[in-house]
Amino acid sequence: MSDVSPAPALVSAPASAPVSAPASAPAPAAPWPEDRIPVDVAVGVLVRRTPDGQEGEFLLTSRPEGKVYAGYWEYPGGKLEQGETVEQALRRELQEELGITIGPAHPWKVEMMDYPHARVRLHFCKVFDWEGEFEMREQQAMAWQTLPVQVQPVLPGTIPVLRWFAEERGHTGPTHVG
Ligand SMILES: Nc1nc2c([nH]c(=O)n2[C@@H]2O[C@H](COP(=O)(O)OP(=O)(O)OP(=O)(O)O)[C@@H](O)[C@H]2O)c(=O)[nH]1
């Protein structure tokens, strides 16, 4: 599958870096072409608690057919709609895609990814509470995973998250197979 999706670049811009020209700016002032203006994406890292209250398995879902990187494993989520906060977008996306209603979304990390198809700013939030039965409303697959992740291939934008988990959990060695 990797032969059909060119590799993206991980952009290490701080979350506070300017990402778009002021609305009033003329076209030449834009810092990059329109298709390079970052799209904000809310991403949910659903984490199960272990019986002793530690963070345990986390949820990965496969990207549905028809989308870029179809079949790659990622954290569920999607693009913010106009006027939405990250938490609102995440609540809507997880309802639409998975049929669950999430509790609080805890902002965790922000990461920029520069894909050939889009430049995205990923707002990763941990979620520990949700209600409802999981329904794969876009015919995705779901898998509760721990390190090293066994499902493959994982989306390039997922790999930094696995590293953050490894740091938090003191995990050494590969974060995923493949
Ligand atoms: N949902 C999600 N998207 C991610 C992750 N990592 C990552 O790089 N992305 C990128 O962020 C973008 C999210 O777009 P999407 O297609 O999932 O969003 P969406 O559900 O709103 O799509 P739509 O526009 O088809 O309705 C894609 O370019 C995807 O490659 C991740 O862990 N989860």
The ligand as a Gaussian input file, in Angstrom:
#p B3LYP/6-31G(d) Opt

LIG

0 1
 N       -8.424000      11.221000      11.709000
 C       -7.101000      11.277000      11.657000
 N       -6.493000      11.969000      10.662000
 C       -5.164000      11.975000      10.662000
 C       -4.383000      11.308000      11.655000
 N       -3.063000      11.502000      11.383000
 C       -3.004000      12.245000      10.240000
 O       -1.979000      12.590000       9.686000
 N       -4.280000      12.545000       9.807000
 C       -4.597000      13.313000       8.605000
 O       -5.539000      14.331000       8.916000
 C       -6.487000      14.461000       7.855000
 C       -7.852000      14.136000       8.414000
 O       -8.744000      14.021000       7.385000
 P       -9.987000      13.029000       7.374000
 O      -10.212000      12.641000       5.965000
 O       -9.822000      11.903000       8.347000
 O      -11.072000      14.022000       7.936000
 P      -12.647000      13.983000       7.756000
 O      -13.181000      12.758000       8.439000
 O      -13.138000      15.311000       8.226000
 O      -12.775000      13.771000       6.196000
 P      -13.757000      14.242000       5.098000
 O      -13.226000      15.575000       4.651000
 O      -13.611000      13.173000       4.064000
 O      -15.120000      14.304000       5.732000
 C       -6.032000      13.515000       6.755000
 O       -5.186000      14.202000       5.860000
 C       -5.214000      12.475000       7.518000
 O       -4.246000      11.877000       6.693000
 C       -5.027000      10.590000      12.678000
 O       -4.435000       9.961000      13.570000
 N       -6.393000      10.599000      12.631000

